[in-house]
Amino acid sequence: TTPFALIGLTLLIGSLEWNRALKGFAKPEGEFSFQQLQENYYPGDIGFDPLGLKPEDPEEYAIMQTKELQNGRLAMLGVAGMIAQELVNGEEIFVNLGIAQDRFDPSTVPIQF
């Protein structure tokens, strides 16, 4: 990738985070504590739901958030398992499945067992 692509990606992520901060955090006026959230803000809800999948009930929304977190955690465990398998036998995942040719050189891995 070029440096311009990385700069563009950084600006995109920064603008999205800036938008989230403006929607979620209260302005420092009057009685104010550090990182005080706005009263009508629910963490993670920035109003972006183009497909209309967000439940209207706050309890259902909390359940959906928990399911999303658990799904992400399971995905991380799955990726960790694939990486561990590659490190153990020195073959890429697609080589083990018979989809690709073996081009992996175990001596290039920074962690040697």
C-alpha positions in Angstrom: 0.0 0.0 0.0 1.1 3.5 -0.6 1.5 6.1 2.1 -1.4 8.0 0.7 -3.7 5.1 1.2 -2.6 4.8 4.9 -3.1 8.6 5.3 -6.6 8.3 3.8 -7.4 5.3 6.1 -6.2 7.2 9.1 -8.3 10.2 8.2 -11.4 8.0 7.6 -11.0 6.2 11.0 -10.3 9.5 12.8 -13.4 11.2 11.3 -15.6 8.2 12.3 -14.2 8.3 15.9 -14.6 12.1 16.0 -18.3 11.6 15.0 -18.8 9.0 17.7 -17.2 11.2 20.3 -19.5 14.1 19.3 -22.6 12.0 19.6 -21.6 10.2 22.8 -19.8 12.5 25.1 -21.3 15.5 26.8 -19.8 19.0 26.2 -17.7 20.3 29.1 -20.1 22.9 30.4 -21.2 23.6 34.0 -21.1 20.5 36.3 -18.9 18.2 34.3 -16.9 15.0 35.0 -14.2 13.5 32.8 -15.6 11.3 30.0 -19.2 12.0 30.9 -21.7 10.6 28.4 -24.8 12.4 27.2 -27.9 11.4 28.9 -29.7 10.1 25.8 -26.6 8.1 24.6 -26.4 4.3 24.9 -22.8 3.1 24.4 -22.3 1.7 20.9 -25.4 3.3 19.5 -24.4 6.1 17.2 -27.6 6.1 15.1 -26.2 4.2 12.1 -28.6 1.5 11.1 -29.3 1.6 7.4 -30.9 -1.8 7.3 -33.2 -1.3 10.3 -31.8 -4.2 12.3 -31.5 -2.5 15.6 -34.2 -3.6 18.1 -36.3 -0.8 19.5 -36.4 -2.3 23.0 -33.3 -1.5 25.1 -33.2 -5.0 26.6 -33.2 -6.6 23.2 -30.5 -4.2 22.0 -28.3 -5.2 25.0 -28.9 -8.9 24.2 -27.9 -8.3 20.5 -24.8 -6.4 21.7 -23.8 -9.4 23.9 -24.3 -11.8 21.0 -22.1 -9.7 18.8 -19.4 -9.6 21.4 -19.5 -13.4 21.9 -19.4 -13.9 18.1 -16.3 -11.7 17.9 -14.6 -13.6 20.8 -15.3 -16.9 19.1 -13.9 -15.6 15.8 -10.7 -14.5 17.7 -10.4 -18.0 19.2 -10.8 -19.6 15.8 -8.1 -17.4 14.2 -5.8 -18.2 17.2 -6.4 -21.9 16.6 -5.5 -21.6 12.9 -2.4 -19.6 13.6 -1.3 -22.2 16.3 -1.9 -25.0 13.8 0.3 -23.3 11.2 3.0 -22.8 13.7 2.9 -26.4 14.9 3.2 -28.2 11.6 4.7 -25.4 9.5 2.1 -25.5 6.8 -0.4 -22.9 5.8 -4.1 -23.5 6.4 -4.8 -23.7 2.7 -2.0 -26.2 2.2 -3.5 -28.5 4.8 -6.9 -28.2 3.0 -5.2 -29.1 -0.3 -6.2 -25.8 -1.9 -2.7 -24.2 -2.3 0.9 -25.3 -2.8 3.4 -25.2 0.1 5.4 -22.0 0.0 5.9 -21.5 3.7 9.5 -21.3 5.1 9.4 -22.1 8.8 12.8 -20.5 9.3 11.3 -17.1 8.6 8.9 -17.2 11.6 10.2 -15.0 14.4 9.1 -17.5 17.0 11.0 -20.8 16.8 9.9 -23.9 18.7 
